Amino acid sequence: MLTVMDRAEMRAGDGDRDAVAGVDGDWGFFWPLWVAGPWGVILVWQTISGLSNDEPRKWHAKNERKKLKKEQKRERKELDE
């Protein structure tokens, strides 16, 4: 009977086990780090720069203006009826 590892080796062909990394305890090269690492740095940078430029307050003020415009539009519409 074939084990999971044997089946993975058969599918991988030349013994490449990237598809089942960690099954045998050897994680080897974990490719998503090349994606997650730089992307994480970008997200942290944007978060820090947004907080330092008081972005949450600006978003809140913008949402309040939108709500006020909607209320005014609704009131005008009620008056027209």
Disulfide bonds with the S-S distance in Angstrom:
none
